[in-house]
Amino acid sequence: MKLALLADLHSNLAAVEACLSHAEAHGAEAHAFLGDLVGYGPEPDEVLDLVAGHAARGALVVGGNHDAAVVDGRTETMDRTAAAAVEWTRRRISERGRRFLAGLPLVARRDDALFVHASAAHPRAWIYVSDQLRAAESLAASDATWVFCGHVHVPALYHATTARHAAHFAPVPGIAIPVAPRRRWLAVVGSAGQPRDGDPAACYALFDAAAATLTFYRVPYDVRAAVAKVRAAGLPDRLALRLEHGK
Amino acid sequence: MVGGFRVGERLHAGGMGVLYAVSGRDPGFPLLMKVPRLGPGEPGEAVLTYEMEQTVLGALRGPHVPRLVAAGDVAEQPYLVMERVEGRSLKEWSDRAPLPAAEVARLGAAVATALHALHEQEAVHLDLKPSNVLLRPTGQAVLIDLGLAAHAHYPDLLAEELRRPIGSAPFISPEQVLGIRGDPRSDVFALGVILYELATGQLPFGAPTSPAGLRKRLFRDPVPPRALQPTVPPWLQEVVLRCLEPDARARYASAAQVAFDLVHPDQVALTERAGRLRRRAGLRELLRWLRAAGLEPTPPPRPTAQLSTAPILLAAIATSHGNEAQFEALREVVSRLLAQRGETRLACATVVRPAPELGGSAEEAASEQRIKHLVLLRHWAGPLRLPPGRVSFHVLEAADPAAAIVDYARVNHVDHVVIGAPPPDLPFKGLLGTIPTKVALEAPCTVSIVRPRGGR
């Protein structure tokens, strides 16, 4: 079974659609959405309808910090741009969309895999798993063989070492990496809707459970059109620049 | 029977595993099975190196590594079935060292060629030593035992597990001693140790058994080979000591460049290294620099990223046809390509017909012809103002110029051939093909065909 993993979609419909059709062409049979479905981008309802449709067909969905902030309006831990985008989203989002977000769990588990937006150690604290220490903490919080998360917007793969440390690896797009269950793995799947590693192409990962491999992909999409939509929506210009440059 | 293979005689029992001859499937070549030692009391290292070897070998192609045929599940019955390479171990040669310079160069070039093939595929061997090199009857080298290798496409399972330096003490590079894995220039260092041993019969850093002994190579030069073996020519000492520079940046930037120098001893640019008869002092500074840098193992560049800083460029210059506009256009393109990359090597070559016997000494005529064309090549390259180590000149004698250029490019791991376009008025070129089009079709690398402005 091939499972497509998308995180940090951020109301960027074209980027999400590009990832989903790429995944379909590569044999994805199931989907997991790892939070931050909304925020930053101009198409919250469109993206949520798409995700809810997959959820109805069995996809896993967990909530992220932007999703929670859109539901409860609490933005005090966010920077000004993020908070402004949350306010914008709260004004625009449909009641249907809001209810979908309000019903999202923070953690999901299926067989030997755990799905969470940020760190599994404290899912609600929105800790960035951006170094080996944080990765080791998140791995230690469960007994799952594979932990899949987002939040960082930069793809990474960690594995637990015998000393309970975590080793970091920067994945190369398109290479199927063996992630055999004889050790434990944590993957930050990168961001579909707002990459921040200098490559503006949408990012997602495909997990092949039977072969025990994980492949990270970069999918080019019409970034210029997405940038124009951000500007047309009156969202902060910084968010348009971020999409354009991928950082 | 294991995994559908009939297990035959035991071929070898080493520290990490046991090798058996196997049969059962017929891939068209003989097979062996490598079974790691995983029993109680055995080091966990054996599992890690088994997994790394499976991953790296599975990702590599070509004649310079054994072909992987099958692998058992590590959780149930770990084994690797691979090509049983028919060849002799380089250990047979190193045991007979010191060897004549020509033989050292031949063996070294074969190993460098195999290393370059690995590096081009994003892998670094990191455990290169004579017993891990097999030589096929054709002279081609095969690198075996990739359990300590690193591959830029896959997570390094060993880096975080083993806090002590891993590899074979006499051969590992200073950066490996510091725990840095993945730099292709680490293999260039190990190649230097092999060349040193083949040329002198001795190991440049001995076989230290303590961490302090290992660290000595960070700041202590080896005794120059010529001090031990006066018959070692200066060019070979130059190559060996450049491979053994403690700072990776001072070594050859690629194994292909080592192979190039070993194949063309007359083109090796001799520096102070070539004449050295005693150790250099003052290397402590390097150690201080390394300490100041915090010894933080920074990830080295991907092997191909490192190689891309050091391509070999071949300028094919038709010195027999004095076409100044063509020469100028070629120089402009070459100079643009040289400007992009730090350590590009430029090989300037021309092809001349074998000297006909015109009475007198044929030998003399050939030599005169060679010198005349060398002068023309040097004249062509003069305005590029390249330092001696970056440029070389070659007069190839052949009846078929295109074949000679393609062959040269293949043997010398050339990354890019730059060649002049045929003149527009050449008759029958559509029918017969031209030298540049033949080169473009058959060369193993990128080919640029250069046309002077307004030349059409």
Chai-1 contact restraints between the chains, C-beta under 6 A:
chainA,res_idxA,chainB,res_idxB,connection_type,confidence,min_distance_angstrom,max_distance_angstrom,comment,restraint_id
A,H159,B,P155,contact,1.0,0.0,6.0,A-B,restraint_1
A,T161,B,E160,contact,1.0,0.0,6.0,A-B,restraint_2
A,T161,B,E161,contact,1.0,0.0,6.0,A-B,restraint_3
A,H165,B,E160,contact,1.0,0.0,6.0,A-B,restraint_4
A,A167,B,E160,contact,1.0,0.0,6.0,A-B,restraint_5
A,F169,B,P155,contact,1.0,0.0,6.0,A-B,restraint_6
A,V172,B,H153,contact,1.0,0.0,6.0,A-B,restraint_7
A,I175,B,H153,contact,1.0,0.0,6.0,A-B,restraint_8
A,I177,B,Y154,contact,1.0,0.0,6.0,A-B,restraint_9
A,R182,B,V74,contact,1.0,0.0,6.0,A-B,restraint_10
A,R182,B,A75,contact,1.0,0.0,6.0,A-B,restraint_11
